[in-house]
């Protein structure tokens, strides 16, 4: 699956995986050494994330049902929790630095294809 920031006309990830079951969301990126530059994980539905037992930092987008970014968190380090974003429908976990590199921010429209 590909993730595109339609507002800025830039690809955020070429190889995204959908985690849409309780087990897949719970496991998330656990056990991985890193997340590649073109990789992402989509947690759906989700309105918060945890970084327990993670080995690397990530960027995260919290996206509402209209595919608008309602929160963009950069370089979330291991052993951290995000706050709960009640209007978030899904979360996109990206390689650390992708948000800065692409200029992705709150209000941008995201497309999954």
C-alpha atoms as one frame of an Amber mdcrd trajectory, in Angstrom:
protein
   0.000   0.000   0.000   1.215   3.523  -0.779   0.705   6.569   1.477   0.530
   9.964  -0.209   0.314  13.455   1.256  -2.162  14.917  -1.242  -1.768  18.449
   0.104   1.960  18.542  -0.636   1.884  16.027  -3.516   4.562  13.815  -1.950
   4.806  10.089  -1.246   5.289   9.317   2.445   5.759   5.550   2.015   5.742
   3.101  -0.886   5.423  -0.042   1.237   2.806   0.369   3.951   1.236  -2.511
   5.843  -2.257  -2.322   7.345  -2.690  -3.514  10.934  -6.460  -3.758  11.245
  -6.949  -6.466  13.867  -6.408  -6.240  17.619  -3.442  -8.619  17.442  -1.772
  -6.842  14.511  -2.218  -3.433  16.171  -0.890  -4.718  19.499   2.230  -6.207
  17.878   2.773  -3.235  15.559   6.490  -2.787  14.911   7.670  -4.847  17.897
  10.653  -7.038  17.202  11.864  -5.007  14.245  15.351  -3.523  14.169  14.246
  -0.502  12.134  11.616   0.870   9.787  12.897   1.471   6.273  12.691   4.864
   4.576   9.853   3.733   2.298   8.018   1.608   4.879   5.080   2.416   7.122
   2.540   0.773   9.382  -1.100   1.865   9.403  -2.924   1.149  12.666  -6.652
   1.187  11.964  -8.609   2.029  14.010  -6.327   3.789  16.474  -6.211   7.028
  18.434  -2.989   6.541  20.440   0.264   4.592  20.280   2.873   3.215  22.650
   6.586   2.725  22.106   7.154   0.073  24.780   9.883  -2.438  23.872  10.704
  -0.541  20.664  14.314  -0.228  19.493  14.095   2.905  17.357  12.313   6.256
  17.043   9.457   6.855  14.572   7.294   9.643  13.197   3.527   9.272  13.582
   0.490  10.823  11.910  -2.906  10.759  13.597  -5.552  10.971  10.876  -9.319
  11.529  11.138 -12.143   9.889   9.150 -11.831  12.625   6.491  -8.146  11.676
   5.971  -6.919  14.934   7.514  -3.866  14.957   9.766  -4.945  16.033  13.248
  -1.539  15.461  14.893   1.971  14.963  13.537   4.575  13.709  16.009   8.241
  13.593  15.047  10.935  11.311  16.388   8.952   9.534  19.104  11.561   7.638
  21.087  11.243   4.154  22.604   9.418   3.768  25.914   7.057   6.690  25.272
   3.264   6.984  25.011   1.345   9.350  22.789  -1.613  11.186  24.153  -5.045
  10.033  23.032  -6.376  11.908  20.008 -10.097  11.243  20.295 -10.870  12.276
  16.715  -8.164  10.065  15.231  -9.441   7.189  13.102  -6.060   5.724  12.185
  -2.358   6.234  12.838   0.449   6.072  10.299   3.820   5.098  11.744   6.704
   6.227   9.541  10.466   6.157   9.603  11.902   8.901  11.801  12.568  12.052
   9.770   9.905  11.534   7.088   7.667  14.319   8.425  10.511  16.851   8.417
  11.718  15.739   4.983   8.241  16.004   3.413   6.915  18.983   5.353   3.853
  16.977   6.426   1.861  18.761   9.112  -1.527  19.165  10.769  -4.306  19.819
   8.256  -2.689  17.953   5.362  -4.828  15.421   3.481  -3.566  11.840   3.315
  -4.441   9.196   0.695  -3.954   5.435   0.994  -3.727   3.492  -2.256
